[in-house]
Amino acid sequence: MTTPIQSLYVKKEFQRQQISEAQPTMQSNIINLNLELETRENHRALTPKQEMTIELRNDYNKKARLRRAIEFHKVAYKHRVKEYKEIAERIELQEEKLLDA
């Protein structure tokens, strides 16, 4: 059986994950702006090196987000397995009591 604190932790992590996936990243906004500036042939367009740096940072952020998601799912999986085992044991005990009665 999970405690309220454990289930609260799982819910908070899930909410945090949903919020981070819903918001567009600033890096993608910068890339989109850069494309717009390039089409206008504006002098403020990013250099290829600056664009690669932004993409690299974006990839670092994606990697960190995925690592957090994996960790979250590990924790949630452990909680579900623990609860499953407790329920399976309870069912076994109830079946034994039913057969003995």
N, CA, C and O atoms as CSV, one atom per row, in Angstrom:
chain,resi,resn,atom,element,x,y,z
A,1,MET,N,N,0.847,-1.178,0.000
A,1,MET,CA,C,0.000,0.000,0.000
A,1,MET,C,C,0.892,1.242,0.000
A,1,MET,O,O,1.843,1.339,0.776
A,2,THR,N,N,0.570,2.183,-0.879
A,2,THR,CA,C,1.390,3.387,-0.946
A,2,THR,C,C,0.912,4.398,0.080
A,2,THR,O,O,-0.275,4.493,0.392
A,3,THR,N,N,1.860,5.139,0.585
A,3,THR,CA,C,1.512,6.179,1.550
A,3,THR,C,C,1.078,7.425,0.790
A,3,THR,O,O,1.420,7.585,-0.382
A,4,PRO,N,N,0.325,8.311,1.446
A,4,PRO,CA,C,-0.094,9.540,0.765
A,4,PRO,C,C,1.085,10.389,0.292
A,4,PRO,O,O,0.995,11.069,-0.730
A,5,ILE,N,N,2.177,10.348,1.028
A,5,ILE,CA,C,3.353,11.143,0.646
A,5,ILE,C,C,3.951,10.598,-0.647
A,5,ILE,O,O,4.344,11.369,-1.523
A,6,GLN,N,N,4.024,9.259,-0.772
A,6,GLN,CA,C,4.577,8.666,-1.980
A,6,GLN,C,C,3.701,8.980,-3.188
A,6,GLN,O,O,4.207,9.343,-4.250
A,7,SER,N,N,2.395,8.839,-3.027
A,7,SER,CA,C,1.517,9.110,-4.160
A,7,SER,C,C,1.533,10.595,-4.517
A,7,SER,O,O,1.397,10.950,-5.687
A,8,LEU,N,N,1.698,11.460,-3.523
A,8,LEU,CA,C,1.791,12.893,-3.782
A,8,LEU,C,C,3.051,13.193,-4.590
A,8,LEU,O,O,3.020,14.012,-5.509
A,9,TYR,N,N,4.169,12.526,-4.247
A,9,TYR,CA,C,5.422,12.707,-4.974
A,9,TYR,C,C,5.247,12.305,-6.434
A,9,TYR,O,O,5.686,13.016,-7.338
A,10,VAL,N,N,4.609,11.170,-6.657
A,10,VAL,CA,C,4.407,10.677,-8.020
A,10,VAL,C,C,3.529,11.652,-8.803
A,10,VAL,O,O,3.810,11.940,-9.967
A,11,LYS,N,N,2.467,12.163,-8.173
A,11,LYS,CA,C,1.586,13.109,-8.848
A,11,LYS,C,C,2.315,14.398,-9.192
A,11,LYS,O,O,2.159,14.921,-10.295
A,12,LYS,N,N,3.121,14.923,-8.249
A,12,LYS,CA,C,3.855,16.170,-8.491
A,12,LYS,C,C,4.835,16.008,-9.646
A,12,LYS,O,O,4.941,16.889,-10.500
A,13,GLU,N,N,5.557,14.876,-9.676
A,13,GLU,CA,C,6.513,14.631,-10.751
A,13,GLU,C,C,5.797,14.551,-12.092
A,13,GLU,O,O,6.287,15.080,-13.090
A,14,PHE,N,N,4.635,13.890,-12.123
A,14,PHE,CA,C,3.875,13.758,-13.351
A,14,PHE,C,C,3.415,15.130,-13.841
A,14,PHE,O,O,3.494,15.418,-15.035
A,15,GLN,N,N,2.935,15.979,-12.929
A,15,GLN,CA,C,2.499,17.327,-13.292
A,15,GLN,C,C,3.674,18.141,-13.824
A,15,GLN,O,O,3.544,18.850,-14.821
A,16,ARG,N,N,4.812,18.036,-13.160
A,16,ARG,CA,C,5.998,18.771,-13.583
A,16,ARG,C,C,6.406,18.354,-14.992
A,16,ARG,O,O,6.797,19.186,-15.810
A,17,GLN,N,N,6.309,17.058,-15.263
A,17,GLN,CA,C,6.688,16.543,-16.566
A,17,GLN,C,C,5.727,17.058,-17.633
A,17,GLN,O,O,6.162,17.444,-18.718
A,18,GLN,N,N,4.435,17.070,-17.343
A,18,GLN,CA,C,3.462,17.558,-18.314
A,18,GLN,C,C,3.658,19.030,-18.610
A,18,GLN,O,O,3.568,19.445,-19.766
A,19,ILE,N,N,3.925,19.826,-17.590
A,19,ILE,CA,C,4.114,21.264,-17.779
A,19,ILE,C,C,5.334,21.531,-18.639
A,19,ILE,O,O,5.285,22.371,-19.537
A,20,SER,N,N,6.435,20.827,-18.376
A,20,SER,CA,C,7.657,21.081,-19.140
A,20,SER,C,C,7.500,20.678,-20.603
A,20,SER,O,O,8.118,21.284,-21.479
A,21,GLU,N,N,6.676,19.658,-20.878
A,21,GLU,CA,C,6.479,19.238,-22.256
A,21,GLU,C,C,5.523,20.175,-22.991
A,21,GLU,O,O,5.612,20.303,-24.213
A,22,ALA,N,N,4.619,20.827,-22.278
A,22,ALA,CA,C,3.613,21.673,-22.903
A,22,ALA,C,C,4.182,23.011,-23.350
A,22,ALA,O,O,3.705,23.578,-24.334
A,23,GLN,N,N,5.183,23.528,-22.657
A,23,GLN,CA,C,5.714,24.847,-22.971
A,23,GLN,C,C,6.794,24.753,-24.038
A,23,GLN,O,O,7.697,23.923,-23.941
A,24,PRO,N,N,6.702,25.615,-25.071
A,24,PRO,CA,C,7.776,25.600,-26.072
A,24,PRO,C,C,9.055,26.153,-25.456
A,24,PRO,O,O,9.015,27.021,-24.584
A,25,THR,N,N,10.165,25.650,-25.913
A,25,THR,CA,C,11.433,26.099,-25.353
A,25,THR,C,C,11.860,27.397,-25.992
A,25,THR,O,O,11.505,27.694,-27.133
A,26,MET,N,N,12.624,28.165,-25.248
A,26,MET,CA,C,13.109,29.427,-25.780
A,26,MET,C,C,14.040,29.174,-26.962
A,26,MET,O,O,14.074,29.961,-27.907
A,27,GLN,N,N,14.788,28.083,-26.911
A,27,GLN,CA,C,15.708,27.796,-28.002
A,27,GLN,C,C,14.957,27.618,-29.315
A,27,GLN,O,O,15.399,28.106,-30.356
A,28,SER,N,N,13.803,26.910,-29.272
A,28,SER,CA,C,13.059,26.726,-30.517
A,28,SER,C,C,12.496,28.055,-31.003
A,28,SER,O,O,12.411,28.289,-32.208
A,29,ASN,N,N,12.111,28.930,-30.072
A,29,ASN,CA,C,11.650,30.265,-30.469
A,29,ASN,C,C,12.767,31.048,-31.133
A,29,ASN,O,O,12.537,31.764,-32.108
A,30,ILE,N,N,13.974,30.914,-30.605
A,30,ILE,CA,C,15.122,31.622,-31.179
A,30,ILE,C,C,15.411,31.097,-32.583
A,30,ILE,O,O,15.680,31.877,-33.497
A,31,ILE,N,N,15.354,29.787,-32.752
A,31,ILE,CA,C,15.599,29.198,-34.074
A,31,ILE,C,C,14.540,29.682,-35.060
A,31,ILE,O,O,14.859,30.034,-36.196
A,32,ASN,N,N,13.274,29.699,-34.626
A,32,ASN,CA,C,12.202,30.179,-35.512
A,32,ASN,C,C,12.399,31.650,-35.876
A,32,ASN,O,O,12.197,32.041,-37.026
A,33,LEU,N,N,12.789,32.452,-34.908
A,33,LEU,CA,C,13.058,33.867,-35.170
A,33,LEU,C,C,14.227,34.015,-36.134
A,33,LEU,O,O,14.205,34.859,-37.029
A,34,ASN,N,N,15.237,33.194,-35.945
A,34,ASN,CA,C,16.405,33.255,-36.816
A,34,ASN,C,C,16.021,32.941,-38.262
A,34,ASN,O,O,16.493,33.597,-39.190
A,35,LEU,N,N,15.166,31.939,-38.450
A,35,LEU,CA,C,14.724,31.599,-39.807
A,35,LEU,C,C,13.981,32.777,-40.446
A,35,LEU,O,O,14.154,33.071,-41.629
A,36,GLU,N,N,13.166,33.431,-39.649
A,36,GLU,CA,C,12.429,34.599,-40.130
A,36,GLU,C,C,13.396,35.727,-40.515
A,36,GLU,O,O,13.223,36.379,-41.545
A,37,LEU,N,N,14.412,35.946,-39.676
A,37,LEU,CA,C,15.392,36.996,-39.979
A,37,LEU,C,C,16.196,36.665,-41.233
A,37,LEU,O,O,16.531,37.556,-42.014
A,38,GLU,N,N,16.506,35.380,-41.424
A,38,GLU,CA,C,17.255,34.983,-42.617
A,38,GLU,C,C,16.443,35.220,-43.884
A,38,GLU,O,O,16.979,35.662,-44.900
A,39,THR,N,N,15.149,34.923,-43.818
A,39,THR,CA,C,14.322,35.137,-45.009
A,39,THR,C,C,14.222,36.620,-45.351
A,39,THR,O,O,14.069,36.979,-46.518
A,40,ARG,N,N,14.308,37.475,-44.347
A,40,ARG,CA,C,14.289,38.924,-44.576
A,40,ARG,C,C,15.682,39.472,-44.901
A,40,ARG,O,O,15.846,40.656,-45.198
A,41,GLU,N,N,16.679,38.587,-44.838
A,41,GLU,CA,C,18.080,38.957,-45.042
A,41,GLU,C,C,18.497,40.052,-44.074
A,41,GLU,O,O,19.147,41.025,-44.457
A,42,ASN,N,N,18.119,39.880,-42.831
A,42,ASN,CA,C,18.435,40.837,-41.779
A,42,ASN,C,C,19.839,40.573,-41.265
A,42,ASN,O,O,20.276,39.424,-41.210
A,43,HIS,N,N,20.548,41.628,-40.890
A,43,HIS,CA,C,21.922,41.488,-40.398
A,43,HIS,C,C,21.981,40.863,-38.999
A,43,HIS,O,O,23.049,40.447,-38.552
A,44,ARG,N,N,20.836,40.797,-38.310
A,44,ARG,CA,C,20.817,40.243,-36.952
A,44,ARG,C,C,20.639,38.727,-36.914
A,44,ARG,O,O,20.535,38.147,-35.833
A,45,ALA,N,N,20.603,38.088,-38.063
A,45,ALA,CA,C,20.448,36.631,-38.105
A,45,ALA,C,C,21.654,35.972,-37.430
A,45,ALA,O,O,22.766,36.498,-37.453
A,46,LEU,N,N,21.403,34.817,-36.835
A,46,LEU,CA,C,22.461,34.100,-36.117
A,46,LEU,C,C,23.474,33.496,-37.083
A,46,LEU,O,O,23.144,33.139,-38.213
A,47,THR,N,N,24.696,33.393,-36.618
A,47,THR,CA,C,25.721,32.715,-37.406
A,47,THR,C,C,25.498,31.208,-37.256
A,47,THR,O,O,24.831,30.776,-36.315
A,48,PRO,N,N,26.038,30.416,-38.158
A,48,PRO,CA,C,25.875,28.956,-38.029
A,48,PRO,C,C,26.395,28.422,-36.684
A,48,PRO,O,O,25.819,27.493,-36.117
A,49,LYS,N,N,27.476,29.011,-36.187
A,49,LYS,CA,C,28.031,28.566,-34.903
A,49,LYS,C,C,27.060,28.871,-33.757
A,49,LYS,O,O,26.863,28.042,-32.868
A,50,GLN,N,N,26.457,30.060,-33.783
A,50,GLN,CA,C,25.483,30.412,-32.749
A,50,GLN,C,C,24.263,29.490,-32.811
A,50,GLN,O,O,23.738,29.074,-31.779
A,51,GLU,N,N,23.825,29.181,-34.008
A,51,GLU,CA,C,22.674,28.303,-34.184
A,51,GLU,C,C,22.986,26.893,-33.665
A,51,GLU,O,O,22.152,26.270,-33.008
A,52,MET,N,N,24.189,26.399,-33.963
A,52,MET,CA,C,24.580,25.074,-33.469
A,52,MET,C,C,24.664,25.067,-31.945
A,52,MET,O,O,24.293,24.080,-31.309
A,53,THR,N,N,25.149,26.158,-31.357
A,53,THR,CA,C,25.228,26.261,-29.893
A,53,THR,C,C,23.843,26.195,-29.275
A,53,THR,O,O,23.640,25.523,-28.264
A,54,ILE,N,N,22.894,26.886,-29.880
A,54,ILE,CA,C,21.526,26.864,-29.372
A,54,ILE,C,C,20.940,25.456,-29.484
A,54,ILE,O,O,20.295,24.973,-28.554
A,55,GLU,N,N,21.164,24.806,-30.616
A,55,GLU,CA,C,20.662,23.440,-30.795
A,55,GLU,C,C,21.307,22.481,-29.791
A,55,GLU,O,O,20.650,21.572,-29.284
A,56,LEU,N,N,22.592,22.688,-29.510
A,56,LEU,CA,C,23.283,21.855,-28.532
A,56,LEU,C,C,22.672,22.028,-27.145
A,56,LEU,O,O,22.426,21.045,-26.445
A,57,ARG,N,N,22.428,23.268,-26.750
A,57,ARG,CA,C,21.801,23.531,-25.449
A,57,ARG,C,C,20.407,22.914,-25.392
A,57,ARG,O,O,20.006,22.351,-24.373
A,58,ASN,N,N,19.677,23.026,-26.493
A,58,ASN,CA,C,18.341,22.440,-26.555
A,58,ASN,C,C,18.420,20.921,-26.370
A,58,ASN,O,O,17.602,20.334,-25.661
A,59,ASP,N,N,19.396,20.298,-27.003
A,59,ASP,CA,C,19.571,18.851,-26.851
A,59,ASP,C,C,19.948,18.478,-25.418
A,59,ASP,O,O,19.482,17.461,-24.905
A,60,TYR,N,N,20.787,19.287,-24.767
A,60,TYR,CA,C,21.113,19.050,-23.363
A,60,TYR,C,C,19.851,19.096,-22.499
A,60,TYR,O,O,19.658,18.264,-21.611
A,61,ASN,N,N,18.994,20.086,-22.778
A,61,ASN,CA,C,17.749,20.196,-22.016
A,61,ASN,C,C,16.830,19.004,-22.256
A,61,ASN,O,O,16.209,18.499,-21.322
A,62,LYS,N,N,16.743,18.554,-23.508
A,62,LYS,CA,C,15.926,17.374,-23.821
A,62,LYS,C,C,16.462,16.145,-23.096
A,62,LYS,O,O,15.700,15.347,-22.550
A,63,LYS,N,N,17.783,16.007,-23.101
A,63,LYS,CA,C,18.414,14.864,-22.437
A,63,LYS,C,C,18.096,14.874,-20.947
A,63,LYS,O,O,17.765,13.836,-20.374
A,64,ALA,N,N,18.196,16.045,-20.316
A,64,ALA,CA,C,17.892,16.155,-18.889
A,64,ALA,C,C,16.421,15.858,-18.623
A,64,ALA,O,O,16.093,15.191,-17.641
A,65,ARG,N,N,15.535,16.346,-19.486
A,65,ARG,CA,C,14.102,16.100,-19.320
A,65,ARG,C,C,13.796,14.616,-19.438
A,65,ARG,O,O,13.009,14.074,-18.663
A,66,LEU,N,N,14.424,13.959,-20.413
A,66,LEU,CA,C,14.207,12.525,-20.586
A,66,LEU,C,C,14.761,11.730,-19.411
A,66,LEU,O,O,14.161,10.739,-18.993
A,67,ARG,N,N,15.901,12.157,-18.875
A,67,ARG,CA,C,16.467,11.481,-17.708
A,67,ARG,C,C,15.511,11.590,-16.528
A,67,ARG,O,O,15.288,10.612,-15.815
A,68,ARG,N,N,14.941,12.789,-16.318
A,68,ARG,CA,C,13.963,12.970,-15.232
A,68,ARG,C,C,12.727,12.108,-15.458
A,68,ARG,O,O,12.182,11.534,-14.515
A,69,ALA,N,N,12.284,12.017,-16.719
A,69,ALA,CA,C,11.106,11.196,-17.032
A,69,ALA,C,C,11.380,9.724,-16.753
A,69,ALA,O,O,10.525,9.020,-16.216
A,70,ILE,N,N,12.561,9.264,-17.113
A,70,ILE,CA,C,12.926,7.867,-16.850
A,70,ILE,C,C,12.948,7.602,-15.352
A,70,ILE,O,O,12.435,6.583,-14.889
A,71,GLU,N,N,13.536,8.510,-14.604
A,71,GLU,CA,C,13.599,8.355,-13.147
A,71,GLU,C,C,12.196,8.345,-12.549
A,71,GLU,O,O,11.899,7.547,-11.660
A,72,PHE,N,N,11.343,9.227,-13.037
A,72,PHE,CA,C,9.962,9.288,-12.558
A,72,PHE,C,C,9.266,7.952,-12.798
A,72,PHE,O,O,8.587,7.432,-11.912
A,73,HIS,N,N,9.436,7.404,-13.987
A,73,HIS,CA,C,8.754,6.153,-14.305
A,73,HIS,C,C,9.316,4.988,-13.499
A,73,HIS,O,O,8.586,4.051,-13.176
A,74,LYS,N,N,10.600,5.038,-13.172
A,74,LYS,CA,C,11.175,4.011,-12.300
A,74,LYS,C,C,10.515,4.048,-10.931
A,74,LYS,O,O,10.145,3.011,-10.382
A,75,VAL,N,N,10.370,5.254,-10.381
A,75,VAL,CA,C,9.762,5.414,-9.059
A,75,VAL,C,C,8.307,4.954,-9.093
A,75,VAL,O,O,7.865,4.216,-8.213
A,76,ALA,N,N,7.570,5.387,-10.106
A,76,ALA,CA,C,6.163,5.002,-10.225
A,76,ALA,C,C,6.031,3.491,-10.386
A,76,ALA,O,O,5.131,2.885,-9.806
A,77,TYR,N,N,6.924,2.875,-11.173
A,77,TYR,CA,C,6.901,1.431,-11.376
A,77,TYR,C,C,7.131,0.699,-10.061
A,77,TYR,O,O,6.430,-0.266,-9.758
A,78,LYS,N,N,8.109,1.152,-9.277
A,78,LYS,CA,C,8.392,0.520,-7.989
A,78,LYS,C,C,7.185,0.589,-7.068
A,78,LYS,O,O,6.870,-0.383,-6.381
A,79,HIS,N,N,6.502,1.738,-7.048
A,79,HIS,CA,C,5.317,1.889,-6.206
A,79,HIS,C,C,4.210,0.932,-6.648
A,79,HIS,O,O,3.546,0.316,-5.814
A,80,ARG,N,N,4.019,0.812,-7.947
A,80,ARG,CA,C,2.969,-0.081,-8.463
A,80,ARG,C,C,3.291,-1.535,-8.149
A,80,ARG,O,O,2.401,-2.291,-7.761
A,81,VAL,N,N,4.555,-1.941,-8.310
A,81,VAL,CA,C,4.946,-3.314,-8.016
A,81,VAL,C,C,4.743,-3.624,-6.539
A,81,VAL,O,O,4.249,-4.694,-6.183
A,82,LYS,N,N,5.123,-2.690,-5.689
A,82,LYS,CA,C,4.956,-2.873,-4.246
A,82,LYS,C,C,3.476,-3.038,-3.908
A,82,LYS,O,O,3.106,-3.935,-3.151
A,83,GLU,N,N,2.645,-2.183,-4.460
A,83,GLU,CA,C,1.206,-2.263,-4.207
A,83,GLU,C,C,0.636,-3.577,-4.745
A,83,GLU,O,O,-0.212,-4.197,-4.105
A,84,TYR,N,N,1.105,-3.996,-5.920
A,84,TYR,CA,C,0.653,-5.256,-6.510
A,84,TYR,C,C,0.976,-6.438,-5.596
A,84,TYR,O,O,0.135,-7.306,-5.365
A,85,LYS,N,N,2.200,-6.458,-5.082
A,85,LYS,CA,C,2.607,-7.554,-4.192
A,85,LYS,C,C,1.765,-7.583,-2.928
A,85,LYS,O,O,1.361,-8.652,-2.469
A,86,GLU,N,N,1.499,-6.403,-2.362
A,86,GLU,CA,C,0.682,-6.331,-1.146
A,86,GLU,C,C,-0.722,-6.856,-1.407
A,86,GLU,O,O,-1.269,-7.600,-0.592
A,87,ILE,N,N,-1.309,-6.476,-2.535
A,87,ILE,CA,C,-2.654,-6.943,-2.868
A,87,ILE,C,C,-2.650,-8.440,-3.136
A,87,ILE,O,O,-3.577,-9.138,-2.723
A,88,ALA,N,N,-1.627,-8.949,-3.818
A,88,ALA,CA,C,-1.536,-10.385,-4.091
A,88,ALA,C,C,-1.432,-11.173,-2.783
A,88,ALA,O,O,-2.058,-12.224,-2.641
A,89,GLU,N,N,-0.648,-10.670,-1.834
A,89,GLU,CA,C,-0.536,-11.337,-0.534
A,89,GLU,C,C,-1.876,-11.307,0.202
A,89,GLU,O,O,-2.283,-12.303,0.801
A,90,ARG,N,N,-2.551,-10.172,0.153
A,90,ARG,CA,C,-3.848,-10.049,0.808
A,90,ARG,C,C,-4.859,-11.031,0.201
A,90,ARG,O,O,-5.648,-11.640,0.923
A,91,ILE,N,N,-4.830,-11.180,-1.124
A,91,ILE,CA,C,-5.732,-12.117,-1.793
A,91,ILE,C,C,-5.436,-13.541,-1.340
A,91,ILE,O,O,-6.348,-14.319,-1.060
A,92,GLU,N,N,-4.148,-13.871,-1.271
A,92,GLU,CA,C,-3.751,-15.214,-0.813
A,92,GLU,C,C,-4.281,-15.502,0.586
A,92,GLU,O,O,-4.855,-16.563,0.834
A,93,LEU,N,N,-4.087,-14.555,1.495
A,93,LEU,CA,C,-4.562,-14.724,2.874
A,93,LEU,C,C,-6.077,-14.872,2.920
A,93,LEU,O,O,-6.598,-15.709,3.656
A,94,GLN,N,N,-6.783,-14.063,2.139
A,94,GLN,CA,C,-8.235,-14.137,2.117
A,94,GLN,C,C,-8.716,-15.475,1.558
A,94,GLN,O,O,-9.697,-16.035,2.047
A,95,GLU,N,N,-8.027,-15.992,0.532
A,95,GLU,CA,C,-8.393,-17.292,-0.031
A,95,GLU,C,C,-8.170,-18.408,0.973
A,95,GLU,O,O,-8.985,-19.322,1.098
A,96,GLU,N,N,-7.034,-18.318,1.699
A,96,GLU,CA,C,-6.767,-19.331,2.726
A,96,GLU,C,C,-7.815,-19.299,3.820
A,96,GLU,O,O,-8.288,-20.350,4.250
A,97,LYS,N,N,-8.186,-18.113,4.279
A,97,LYS,CA,C,-9.219,-17.979,5.307
A,97,LYS,C,C,-10.550,-18.521,4.803
A,97,LYS,O,O,-11.288,-19.162,5.552
A,98,LEU,N,N,-10.854,-18.267,3.546
A,98,LEU,CA,C,-12.105,-18.736,2.957
A,98,LEU,C,C,-12.145,-20.255,2.881
A,98,LEU,O,O,-13.183,-20.867,3.133
A,99,LEU,N,N,-11.014,-20.865,2.531
A,99,LEU,CA,C,-10.949,-22.337,2.437
A,99,LEU,C,C,-10.986,-22.984,3.829
A,99,LEU,O,O,-11.545,-24.069,3.990
A,100,ASP,N,N,-10.397,-22.328,4.828
A,100,ASP,CA,C,-10.385,-22.875,6.190
A,100,ASP,C,C,-11.751,-22.752,6.864
A,100,ASP,O,O,-12.076,-23.546,7.747
A,101,ALA,N,N,-12.530,-21.794,6.469
A,101,ALA,CA,C,-13.814,-21.553,7.141
A,101,ALA,C,C,-14.893,-22.515,6.721
A,101,ALA,O,O,-16.021,-22.427,7.206
